[in-house]
Amino acid sequence: MPEWLRRLAGREQQSAGRQSLSSGANGRVRVGARVSGSAPGMTEAMISLQGVTKAYETDAGPFWALKGIDLEIYPGEFVAVVGKSGSGKSTLINVFTGIDHPTGGEVVVAQTRIRQLDEGQMAEWRGRQMGIVFQFFQLLPTLTIVENVMLPMDLCDVYEPGQRQERAMHLLDQMDMAELAGMFPASVSGGHQQRAAIARALANDPPILVADEPTGNLDSRTADGVFQLFGSLVADGKTILMVTHDDEMAARVPRILTLADGMIVNEVLQPSAAVAQEMMHKMPVSEYGTGLPFAVDGHGGRGTLPPVQSVP
């Protein structure tokens, strides 16, 4: 059992009057109500939201997009957020990435109370602590693909100037996009733009990766490669939160949060998926500290991970 799952189980057992972990269908584990704060000796949460609300003013009065969100995500977790359109998924991402401000509650990310940061501090903090994959890419049209990937390094002064293009090309190669590095975004497909956006999110080697529908515009083969890349990044210690409408993709993630009407209405832990996440530790690691996105077979080609057995 991975460390983060043991922590969640321990917190459940220590909380009086709370529902303990129990096995569900397909080897899944459902979790009862959660409390904020880590028990003594436990790792501090990488992302912590306490009583977070968000209201938008409309002609009919305030519309509450988030209603009292309590959430903790620990270092090295891979979390999927699912829910229908309008459930609050994008608002949740915008709040803890600092793109939008909550109406109420406390947001602490990477031990930083982000509401205390001004606009300039927020931009610098976000550039170093988070890689964000937007649903609609947000690539700059006047820059080439490789220049888009290099941009976060230039803005945050990360890596030596002479190393930035090399790292950008390495990331594009991981996305099977090295041959398109010199092209402009408008000249490549939507799937290629999505892969470039993922490479750009990884440019500064941030501890947190936030992905809004990262595989929504990809074919199944490329989507599977991106998912395996995410798994290898988690094995390297990164924390990933992924919003997705793809039920099959979400089912491969160790922890799933379901949002509805601005609230977390369900949470599922999947031990079998956690085992798969642990297996990513066995994958090779490149000189940049990024695990390879595909397993390699004995002939130097791309293979598949061995099947994962369900665990109780």
Beta strands, then each sheet from edge to edge (+ up, - down):
strand 1: 22-23
strand 2: 29-30
strand 3: 47-58
strand 4: 61-73
strand 5: 78-82
strand 6: 104-109
strand 7: 112-113
strand 8: 130-133
strand 9: 208-212
strand 10: 239-243
strand 11: 255-260
strand 12: 263-269
sheet 1: 1+ 2- 12+ 11- 5- 10- 9- 8-
sheet 2: 4+ 3- 6+ 7-
end
